[in-house]
Amino acid sequence: MTEEREDERREHEVGVGPWRGPWPEGDHWDHELLASGDRRNVLDRYRYWKHEAIVAELDTRRHEFHVAIENWQHDLNIGTVVRTANAFLAKEVHIIGRRRWNRRGAMVTDRYQHIRHHATVEDFVSWARSEDLAILGVDIFPDSVPLETYELPRRCVLVFGQEGPGLTPEVHAAAQATLSIEQFGSTRSINAASAAAIAMHAWIRRWVFGQVPKA
Ligand SMILES: C[S@@+](CC[C@H](N)C(=O)[O-])C[C@H]1O[C@@H](n2cnc3c(N)ncnc32)[C@H](O)[C@@H]1O
């Protein structure tokens, strides 16, 4: 590779090369990253930090909403839901059903997100009740109410269903309410990961920006 090409490649590379100058002092610095560079997909403020130091810092600021997704048929949306949950700093992500899920869409964000597995809906519901969290289903059922005008509680878990079947009747029955996202085109639904991003952002608008929805 010519020098020019090498420079071009470096310019498009994510992250930073080895630390220049005397190494900084502090327990959160990762000596291996300082020595060889930090190419992780993290904010610049976390460059060269140990992984556990980043998680610990995020833990001091996590929001009070949780997200859950049902996983009975290996739903491919889960990785994207985890990535969005990381972006909006959800307290935890819950996988209900099968333990295994495809991590591809998560783009490694699952390493920074607390993920809890519940084998059954019953287990999930008893956990949510023990934490005093409002269970809110997100789906388009005849009894759903519009997310756009719903006053989301601060402490809640937003639950999403699978491509195809949507939320199970068990989650529907356990939910304090089921919320629908208004659509205007010809399709019945959007995918679960898109719905999850919209719902999480509704919580952010309400509880970080104080935007109370108008009926
Ligand atoms: C593709 S949908 C499932 C199909 C849907 N139950 C139906 O009746 O056509 C998968 C998941 O995405 C979410 N979802 C998709 N569109 C939605 C909408 N307009 N409002 C609320 N949730 C939606 C729900 O969590 C749903 O369980």
The ligand as an ORCA input file, in Angstrom:
! r2SCAN-3c Opt
* xyz 0 1
  C     -44.275     -6.513     12.792
  S     -45.038     -6.266     14.303
  C     -46.101     -7.650     14.545
  C     -47.356     -7.655     13.746
  C     -48.536     -6.951     14.360
  N     -48.945     -7.511     15.653
  C     -49.738     -6.965     13.412
  O     -50.857     -7.062     13.906
  O     -49.548     -6.845     12.190
  C     -43.770     -6.661     15.448
  C     -43.739     -5.791     16.676
  O     -43.413     -4.470     16.285
  C     -44.080     -3.534     17.128
  N     -44.906     -2.667     16.293
  C     -44.898     -2.648     14.936
  N     -45.686     -1.686     14.478
  C     -46.231     -1.069     15.561
  C     -47.136      0.032     15.729
  N     -47.628      0.714     14.699
  N     -47.472      0.367     16.983
  C     -46.958     -0.277     18.051
  N     -46.098     -1.311     17.940
  C     -45.738     -1.713     16.717
  C     -44.833     -4.341     18.150
  O     -44.070     -4.493     19.320
  C     -45.028     -5.666     17.448
  O     -45.231     -6.716     18.358
*
